[in-house]
Amino acid sequence: MQFDSTNKPSGIHRIYLAFTNSMRAFKWLSENEAAFKQELILLVVSLIIIVTWQIEIYAKLMLLISVLFVLFAEVVNTAIEATIDRISLDIHPLSGLAKDLGSAAVFIAILICASVWIAVFISYIDDFLIE
């Protein structure tokens, strides 16, 4: 079976198919990727904090985006790993490099997330000390 680039869906049907494919990917990730499961837990904990913490909406948005960015990086990293494994399971320096680069992207996303959370916490530390 080959991809037919001349017969691609459009309109609402395309959006529906894209949504269905995304949900299938999220299901696979949550069942098979330990790091993604941990990051989902991080998202849930973050959402609880964001909802209950009395801070500006923009700060809440930055906190949420920073956690979602970690999830995004993990999805891209897993896609890179799956592609490399699809090409060959042989050990090759470029395959290892591609996987390491994907891992580095996740690490950078975690650093960004931690930096945002620390910056927001420092901005609102007076609120913690007063209460």
Secondary structure, 3 states (H helix, E strand, C coil): CCCCCCCCCCHHHHHHHHHHHHHHHHHHHHHHCHHHHHHHHHHHHHHHHHHHCCCCHHHHHHHHHHHHHHHHHHHHHHHHHHHHHHHCCCCCHHHHHHHHHHHHHHHHHHHHHHHHHHHHHHHCHHHHHHC
